[in-house]
Amino acid sequence: MRKLAFETPSSREPDREPRVQFAALPWRRNATGDVEVLLITSRETRRWVIPKGWPIRGSKSAQSAAQEAFEEAGVLGKVGKRPLGAFTYDKRLKSGRLQHVRVAVFGLQVVREMDNYPELGQREKLWLPAAEAARQVDEPELMVLLATFNP
């Protein structure tokens, strides 16, 4: 029996089950005591995002988020034990398919920025007031999380 075109999975069709990632929302107080958050660019699309990644085997959720913050942005600090919130997005996989992803976000009070880290030179970094950072990201739920962030 011949397959019809509409029966063939499309590269635009997202996978049915959402996968989980963990993200850090790095933040600090500037010289005047105001809160700033750190955004980084994604490697492929160069959109403004926060550090995030897949779970790390053997690590708790918050520790996975903190590890991503170090690898992608070179920041170290105190990570919250509970998520601040979550957002969803569709990730384009190497196969071309879209994977629906739910991201749990953990606050990370930055105590140190490293001069050398794994993804140095692969991304841009930008410290901004949270309300301004909210206007830079594309994901509506992340916009709300940033706009309402108050450590």
Residue pairs with C-beta under 8 A, 6 or more apart in sequence:
9 97
11 95
11 96
11 97
11 98
12 98
13 97
13 98
14 90
14 97
14 98
14 99
14 100
15 97
15 98
15 99
15 100
17 100
18 88
18 100
18 101
18 102
19 54
19 99
19 100
19 101
19 102
20 55
20 101
20 102
20 103
20 104
21 52
21 53
21 54
21 55
21 101
21 102
21 103
21 104
22 52
22 53
22 55
22 61
22 62
22 64
22 65
22 68
22 103
22 104
22 106
23 50
23 51
23 52
23 53
23 65
23 68
23 103
23 104
23 105
23 106
24 50
24 51
24 52
24 65
24 66
24 68
24 69
24 75
24 79
24 105
24 106
24 107
24 108
25 37
25 50
25 84
25 105
25 106
25 107
25 108
25 145
25 146
25 149
26 37
26 38
26 50
26 51
26 69
26 73
26 75
26 77
26 108
26 110
27 35
27 36
27 37
27 38
27 107
27 108
27 109
27 110
27 130
27 149
27 151
28 35
28 36
28 38
28 109
28 110
28 127
29 35
29 36
30 36
30 127
34 129
35 129
35 130
35 149
35 150
35 151
36 127
36 128
36 129
36 130
37 50
37 127
37 128
37 129
37 130
37 133
37 146
37 149
38 50
38 51
38 73
38 75
38 110
38 125
38 126
38 127
39 48
39 49
39 50
39 125
39 126
39 128
39 133
39 136
39 137
40 48
40 49
40 50
40 51
40 72
40 73
40 123
40 124
40 125
40 126
41 47
41 48
41 49
41 123
41 124
42 49
42 123
43 119
43 122
43 123
44 92
46 124
47 137
47 138
48 126
48 133
48 136
48 137
48 138
49 137
49 142
50 105
50 137
50 142
51 65
51 68
51 69
51 71
51 72
51 73
51 75
52 65
52 68
52 103
53 64
53 67
53 68
53 71
53 72
54 64
55 61
55 64
56 63
56 64
56 67
59 67
61 83
61 104
61 106
62 79
62 80
62 81
62 82
62 106
63 79
65 79
65 104
65 105
65 106
65 108
66 76
66 77
66 79
66 106
66 108
69 75
69 76
69 77
69 79
69 108
70 76
70 114
70 117
70 118
71 117
71 118
71 119
72 117
72 118
72 119
72 123
73 117
73 119
73 123
73 125
74 113
74 114
74 115
74 116
74 117
74 120
74 125
75 108
75 110
75 112
75 113
75 114
76 110
76 111
76 112
76 113
76 114
77 108
77 109
77 110
77 111
77 112
78 108
78 109
78 111
79 106
79 107
79 108
80 106
80 107
80 108
82 106
83 104
83 105
83 106
84 105
84 106
84 107
84 145
84 149
85 105
85 141
85 144
85 145
86 102
86 103
86 104
86 105
86 141
87 102
87 103
87 105
87 139
87 140
87 141
87 142
87 145
88 100
88 101
88 102
88 103
88 139
88 141
89 101
89 103
89 139
89 142
90 98
90 99
90 100
90 101
91 98
91 99
91 101
92 98
92 99
93 99
103 142
105 142
105 145
107 149
107 151
109 151
126 133
126 136
128 136
130 146
130 147
130 149
130 150
131 146
131 147
133 146
134 142
134 143
134 144
134 146
134 147
135 143
137 143
137 146
